[in-house]
Amino acid sequence: MISPVIGSKRNTPPFRYDIVGSFLRTEELKSARNHRLQGEITDGQLHEIENTEIFKLLEQQKSLGLKAVTDGEFRRSWWHLDFFLGITGTQKISLDQGRGAKETVQRAESFRIVDKISFGDHPMVGEFIELQQMAGDTLAKMTIPSPALFHFVQDYNGNEIYPDRETLYRDIILVYQQAIRALYEAGCRYLQLDDTTWGTLCSGRHRAHLRSRGIDPDQLAKDYVRLINESISGRPEDMTIALHVCRGNFRSTWFAAGGYEPVAETLFGLAKVDAFFLEYDNERSGDFTPLRFIQGQQVVLGLVTTKHGGLESSEQIIARIEEAAQMVPIDQLCLSAQCGFASTEEGNMLTEEEQWDKLRLIIETANKVWL
């Protein structure tokens, strides 16, 4: 077992105990969204209810001792589409309108590029300002989907606006550079890019499917690291940017399996993010040997599942941290849940009480490892 004196606490993000970002929507919030859908309340009234529920969520996070807090993605329906649809030049579609509609999906919504894209007057900048005001002196963390995922999703749905990949890459990079600048100017100092693309590129089944479409998954991985690196290249020195790798989380389900080895050298060795949030809650994520390619980044080990209730053993978590520390120095490691608790407004298959118990376990375990 790791001696507690091996690891030291961190005063900058990511923290030794951290969160991915989303939380189960409260019953009050679900009810309000339904009332808005039925036309029984206005957008303004819904917004005020969201504010109330977000404030209560922030107080709960603070009471646990979290050093960075989020709005739980309470204003979103999807973890990714709400951001993508806020970008000028995109439009919501039903998947039966796009190529690849036969893929198994849980909610048949996506987006498509219908005009030249730009960040524009994106509503999430204002949402972050409100979050930061409510968070007070506690660091507010912002989560958005990654530029790699933006390209991956639109490539599947197709577009008639961009004649070639390089031109589209250029505009995606510009959109994200504008997004990072706008969020920074709004006060954001901790930004997380959420990305299921890399989970797909870890999966043998999905890699074979890409090849069947004439796409080289290894070249795609190199392209996507470049896309991420160029998108974040102008970030200020006092802004932390993390990348969260996910294999699917809708209603506690998953869509990809496989360890990080197929992408490890490219992703861990070349991506210039400050930290990786990595799923490691079960065998689908493989072992820790791919972490040998980690450079100076922090690695937040997602050793506690959000897929179901029931607490993991603190001793077993510590043993797994010890195992990971054979690949990455202990002071480059942190602990979190494997994903958020509600990647979409439906939420995962556990209760709010179980959600908070998971976070208490993470905090208590981290405090045993890092003093």
C-alpha positions as CSV (number, residue, x, y, z in Angstrom):
1,M,0.0,0.0,0.0
2,I,1.2,3.6,-0.7
3,S,2.6,5.4,2.2
4,P,0.6,8.7,2.7
5,V,3.8,10.7,2.8
6,I,4.7,9.8,-0.8
7,G,2.3,12.1,-2.4
8,S,1.8,15.8,-1.8
9,K,-1.3,18.0,-2.1
10,R,-1.8,20.3,-5.1
11,N,-2.9,23.9,-5.0
12,T,-3.5,24.2,-8.7
13,P,-5.8,22.2,-11.0
14,P,-6.3,19.4,-11.5
15,F,-6.5,18.7,-7.8
16,R,-5.7,15.5,-6.0
17,Y,-9.4,14.9,-5.8
18,D,-11.4,16.3,-8.7
19,I,-14.6,15.9,-10.7
20,V,-15.4,15.4,-14.3
21,G,-18.2,17.8,-14.2
22,S,-21.8,16.7,-14.7
23,F,-24.3,15.9,-11.9
24,L,-27.6,14.2,-11.7
25,R,-30.4,16.7,-12.5
26,T,-32.6,17.4,-9.5
27,E,-36.3,16.6,-9.5
28,E,-37.0,20.4,-9.4
29,L,-35.0,20.9,-12.5
30,K,-36.5,18.0,-14.4
31,S,-40.0,19.2,-13.5
32,A,-39.2,22.8,-14.7
33,R,-37.8,21.5,-18.0
34,N,-41.0,19.5,-18.5
35,H,-43.1,22.6,-17.7
36,R,-41.1,24.6,-20.2
37,L,-41.6,21.9,-22.9
38,Q,-45.3,22.0,-22.3
39,G,-45.3,25.8,-22.6
40,E,-46.3,26.3,-18.9
41,I,-43.4,28.5,-18.0
42,T,-41.2,30.9,-20.0
43,D,-37.5,30.6,-20.8
44,G,-36.8,33.3,-18.2
45,Q,-38.6,31.4,-15.5
46,L,-36.7,28.2,-16.4
47,H,-33.5,30.1,-16.2
48,E,-34.3,31.3,-12.7
49,I,-35.1,27.8,-11.6
50,E,-31.8,26.6,-13.1
51,N,-30.0,29.3,-11.1
52,T,-31.6,28.1,-7.9
53,E,-30.7,24.5,-8.5
54,I,-27.1,25.3,-9.6
55,F,-26.6,27.4,-6.5
56,K,-27.7,24.5,-4.3
57,L,-25.5,22.2,-6.2
58,L,-22.5,24.5,-5.7
59,E,-23.1,24.7,-2.0
60,Q,-23.2,20.9,-1.8
61,Q,-19.9,20.7,-3.7
62,K,-18.3,23.2,-1.5
63,S,-19.5,21.5,1.7
64,L,-17.7,18.4,0.6
65,G,-14.5,20.3,0.2
66,L,-14.1,20.2,-3.6
67,K,-11.5,22.7,-4.7
68,A,-13.1,23.2,-8.2
69,V,-16.8,23.2,-8.8
70,T,-19.1,23.1,-11.8
71,D,-22.7,23.9,-12.7
72,G,-23.3,20.2,-13.1
73,E,-24.2,21.0,-16.8
74,F,-27.6,21.7,-15.4
75,R,-28.5,24.1,-18.3
76,R,-27.7,21.4,-20.9
77,S,-29.6,18.5,-22.5
78,W,-26.4,16.9,-23.9
79,W,-22.8,17.1,-22.7
80,H,-21.7,18.0,-26.2
81,L,-24.6,19.0,-28.5
82,D,-25.6,22.2,-26.6
83,F,-22.1,23.6,-27.2
84,F,-21.9,22.5,-30.8
85,L,-25.3,24.0,-31.5
86,G,-24.2,27.3,-30.0
87,I,-21.6,27.6,-32.7
88,T,-22.7,29.8,-35.6
89,G,-23.1,27.7,-38.8
90,T,-24.5,24.5,-37.1
91,Q,-27.9,23.0,-37.0
92,K,-29.6,20.3,-35.1
93,I,-30.6,17.2,-37.1
94,S,-32.3,13.9,-36.5
95,L,-29.9,11.1,-37.3
96,D,-32.2,9.7,-39.9
97,Q,-31.3,12.8,-41.9
98,G,-27.6,12.2,-42.0
99,R,-25.2,9.5,-43.1
100,G,-24.6,6.7,-40.6
101,A,-28.1,6.9,-39.2
102,K,-28.2,3.2,-38.8
103,E,-25.8,3.3,-35.9
104,T,-27.3,2.4,-32.6
105,V,-28.1,5.6,-30.7
106,Q,-30.0,6.3,-27.5
107,R,-31.5,9.7,-28.6
108,A,-31.6,10.4,-32.3
109,E,-30.1,13.9,-32.3
110,S,-26.9,15.3,-33.7
111,F,-25.7,18.3,-35.5
112,R,-24.6,19.3,-39.0
113,I,-22.6,22.2,-40.5
114,V,-24.9,24.3,-42.7
115,D,-22.8,27.4,-43.1
116,K,-19.2,28.6,-42.4
117,I,-18.6,28.2,-38.7
118,S,-17.6,30.7,-36.1
119,F,-17.8,31.0,-32.3
120,G,-20.0,34.0,-32.5
121,D,-22.0,35.1,-29.4
122,H,-22.0,31.7,-27.8
123,P,-24.4,31.5,-24.9
124,M,-22.1,29.3,-22.7
125,V,-19.8,32.3,-22.1
126,G,-22.6,34.0,-20.3
127,E,-23.4,30.8,-18.5
128,F,-19.9,30.6,-17.2
129,I,-20.0,34.2,-16.0
130,E,-23.1,33.3,-14.0
131,L,-21.4,30.2,-12.6
132,Q,-18.4,32.0,-11.5
133,Q,-20.5,34.7,-9.8
134,M,-22.4,32.0,-7.9
135,A,-19.2,30.0,-7.1
136,G,-17.7,33.1,-5.3
137,D,-14.1,32.4,-4.1
138,T,-14.1,28.8,-5.2
139,L,-12.6,28.0,-8.6
140,A,-15.2,27.4,-11.3
141,K,-14.5,24.7,-13.8
142,M,-15.9,24.8,-17.3
143,T,-16.4,21.7,-19.5
144,I,-16.9,21.7,-23.3
145,P,-16.6,19.0,-26.0
146,S,-13.2,18.9,-27.8
147,P,-12.4,20.1,-31.3
148,A,-11.5,16.5,-32.2
149,L,-15.0,15.4,-31.4
150,F,-16.5,18.3,-33.3
151,H,-14.8,17.1,-36.4
152,F,-15.5,13.4,-35.8
153,V,-19.3,14.0,-35.4
154,Q,-19.6,16.3,-38.4
155,D,-17.5,14.0,-40.5
156,Y,-20.0,11.2,-39.8
157,N,-23.0,13.4,-40.6
158,G,-21.4,15.1,-43.6
159,N,-21.5,18.7,-44.8
160,E,-21.8,20.6,-48.1
161,I,-20.0,23.7,-46.9
162,Y,-16.3,22.8,-46.6
163,P,-14.7,21.4,-49.8
164,D,-11.7,19.8,-48.0
165,R,-10.5,18.6,-44.6
166,E,-7.8,21.2,-44.2
167,T,-10.1,24.1,-44.6
168,L,-12.5,22.6,-42.1
169,Y,-9.7,21.9,-39.7
170,R,-8.6,25.6,-39.9
171,D,-12.0,26.9,-39.1
172,I,-12.5,24.4,-36.2
173,I,-9.2,25.6,-34.8
174,L,-10.3,29.2,-35.1
175,V,-13.6,28.5,-33.4
176,Y,-11.9,26.9,-30.4
177,Q,-9.2,29.6,-30.2
178,Q,-12.0,32.1,-30.0
179,A,-13.9,30.0,-27.4
180,I,-10.8,29.7,-25.2
181,R,-10.1,33.4,-25.5
182,A,-13.7,34.3,-24.7
183,L,-13.9,32.0,-21.7
184,Y,-10.6,33.2,-20.4
185,E,-11.7,36.9,-20.7
186,A,-14.9,35.8,-18.8
187,G,-12.7,34.6,-16.0
188,C,-12.3,30.9,-16.8
189,R,-9.0,29.4,-15.6
190,Y,-9.8,25.7,-15.6
191,L,-11.2,24.3,-18.8
192,Q,-11.9,20.6,-19.6
193,L,-12.3,19.2,-23.1
194,D,-14.5,16.2,-23.1
195,D,-13.8,13.7,-25.9
196,T,-15.3,10.3,-26.8
197,T,-13.2,10.2,-30.0
198,W,-10.3,8.7,-28.3
199,G,-12.4,6.0,-26.7
200,T,-13.5,5.1,-30.2
201,L,-9.9,5.0,-31.4
202,C,-9.0,2.6,-28.6
203,S,-11.7,0.1,-29.7
204,G,-10.7,-2.6,-32.1
205,R,-14.3,-2.8,-33.4
206,H,-14.5,0.9,-34.1
207,R,-11.0,1.0,-35.7
208,A,-12.1,-1.7,-38.1
209,H,-15.2,0.2,-38.9
210,L,-13.1,3.3,-39.7
211,R,-10.9,1.3,-42.0
212,S,-14.0,0.0,-43.8
213,R,-14.8,3.7,-44.5
214,G,-11.3,4.3,-45.9
215,I,-10.1,6.1,-42.8
216,D,-6.8,5.3,-41.2
217,P,-7.3,5.4,-37.4
218,D,-3.7,6.0,-36.7
219,Q,-3.5,9.0,-39.0
220,L,-6.8,10.3,-37.6
221,A,-5.2,10.2,-34.1
222,K,-2.3,12.3,-35.3
223,D,-4.7,14.7,-37.0
224,Y,-6.7,15.0,-33.9
225,V,-3.7,15.7,-31.6
226,R,-2.7,18.4,-34.0
227,L,-6.3,19.8,-34.0
228,I,-6.3,19.9,-30.2
229,N,-2.8,21.4,-29.9
230,E,-3.4,24.1,-32.4
231,S,-6.8,24.9,-30.8
232,I,-5.2,25.5,-27.4
233,S,-1.9,26.9,-28.6
234,G,-2.7,30.5,-27.6
235,R,-4.0,29.8,-24.1
236,P,-2.7,32.0,-21.4
237,E,-0.1,30.5,-19.0
238,D,-2.5,30.7,-16.0
239,M,-5.2,28.7,-17.7
240,T,-5.3,24.9,-17.1
241,I,-6.7,22.8,-20.0
242,A,-7.5,19.1,-19.4
243,L,-8.7,16.4,-21.8
244,H,-11.2,13.9,-20.6
245,V,-11.3,10.6,-22.5
246,C,-14.6,8.7,-22.4
247,R,-16.0,5.5,-23.8
248,G,-19.7,6.4,-23.5
249,N,-21.9,7.3,-20.5
250,F,-25.5,7.7,-21.6
251,R,-27.8,6.3,-18.9
252,S,-24.9,4.2,-17.5
253,T,-24.2,2.6,-20.9
254,W,-21.0,2.5,-23.0
255,F,-20.2,2.2,-26.7
256,A,-16.5,1.5,-26.9
257,A,-14.0,-0.9,-25.1
258,G,-10.3,-1.3,-25.3
259,G,-7.2,-0.1,-23.5
260,Y,-5.3,3.1,-24.4
261,E,-2.4,1.3,-26.1
262,P,-3.5,2.0,-29.7
263,V,-3.4,5.8,-29.1
264,A,-1.1,6.1,-26.2
265,E,2.1,7.2,-27.9
266,T,0.4,9.7,-30.1
267,L,-2.1,11.1,-27.5
268,F,0.0,10.9,-24.3
269,G,3.3,11.6,-26.0
270,L,2.2,14.6,-28.2
271,A,-0.9,16.3,-26.8
272,K,0.0,19.5,-25.1
273,V,-2.9,19.6,-22.6
274,D,-2.0,20.1,-19.0
275,A,-3.8,17.0,-17.7
276,F,-5.7,13.8,-18.8
277,F,-8.8,12.6,-17.1
278,L,-8.8,8.9,-17.9
279,E,-11.4,6.2,-17.3
280,Y,-10.0,3.3,-15.3
281,D,-13.1,2.0,-13.5
282,N,-13.1,-1.5,-15.1
283,E,-11.4,-3.9,-17.5
284,R,-12.8,-2.1,-20.6
285,S,-10.2,0.6,-20.0
286,G,-7.2,-1.8,-20.0
287,D,-4.2,-1.6,-17.7
288,F,-1.8,1.2,-16.8
289,T,1.1,0.3,-19.1
290,P,0.1,2.9,-21.8
291,L,0.8,5.6,-19.2
292,R,4.5,5.0,-19.9
293,F,4.1,7.6,-22.7
294,I,2.9,10.3,-20.4
295,Q,5.2,13.4,-20.4
296,G,4.8,16.1,-17.8
297,Q,1.0,16.1,-17.7
298,Q,-1.1,15.3,-14.6
299,V,-3.1,12.1,-14.9
300,V,-6.4,12.0,-13.1
301,L,-7.3,8.4,-12.6
302,G,-11.0,7.7,-13.0
303,L,-11.0,4.7,-10.6
304,V,-14.5,5.2,-9.2
305,T,-17.4,4.4,-11.5
306,T,-20.4,6.6,-12.1
307,K,-22.2,3.8,-14.0
308,H,-23.9,2.4,-10.9
309,G,-24.2,2.9,-7.1
310,G,-22.3,0.9,-4.6
311,L,-19.0,2.0,-3.2
312,E,-15.6,0.7,-4.3
313,S,-13.1,-0.3,-1.7
314,S,-10.8,2.6,-0.6
315,E,-8.0,0.0,-0.1
316,Q,-8.4,-1.4,-3.6
317,I,-8.4,2.2,-5.0
318,I,-5.2,2.9,-3.2
319,A,-3.7,-0.3,-4.5
320,R,-4.6,0.7,-8.1
321,I,-3.0,4.1,-7.6
322,E,0.1,2.4,-6.4
323,E,0.1,0.3,-9.6
324,A,-0.3,3.4,-11.8
325,A,2.5,5.0,-9.9
326,Q,4.9,2.4,-11.4
327,M,4.3,4.1,-14.7
328,V,3.8,7.8,-13.7
329,P,5.3,9.5,-10.6
330,I,2.8,9.7,-7.7
331,D,2.9,13.5,-7.8
332,Q,1.6,13.5,-11.4
333,L,-1.4,11.4,-10.3
334,C,-4.8,12.5,-9.0
335,L,-8.2,10.8,-8.4
336,S,-11.7,11.3,-9.7
337,A,-14.8,9.4,-10.9
338,Q,-14.5,7.8,-14.3
339,C,-17.0,10.2,-15.9
340,G,-19.7,12.6,-14.9
341,F,-22.9,11.5,-13.3
342,A,-25.2,12.7,-16.1
343,S,-23.7,13.2,-19.5
344,T,-27.2,13.9,-20.6
345,E,-30.2,15.2,-18.7
346,E,-31.5,11.7,-18.3
347,G,-28.7,10.9,-15.9
348,N,-27.0,7.7,-14.9
349,M,-28.5,4.7,-13.0
350,L,-27.8,5.8,-9.4
351,T,-29.3,8.0,-6.8
352,E,-28.2,11.5,-5.7
353,E,-27.2,10.0,-2.4
354,E,-25.0,7.4,-4.1
355,Q,-23.6,10.2,-6.2
356,W,-22.5,12.2,-3.2
357,D,-21.2,9.0,-1.4
358,K,-19.0,8.4,-4.4
359,L,-17.5,11.9,-4.1
360,R,-16.9,11.5,-0.4
361,L,-15.1,8.2,-1.1
362,I,-12.8,9.9,-3.7
363,I,-12.0,12.8,-1.3
364,E,-11.3,10.5,1.7
365,T,-9.2,8.2,-0.4
366,A,-7.2,11.0,-2.0
367,N,-6.5,12.4,1.5
368,K,-5.0,9.1,2.5
369,V,-2.6,9.1,-0.4
370,W,-1.6,12.7,-0.8
371,L,-0.8,14.7,2.3
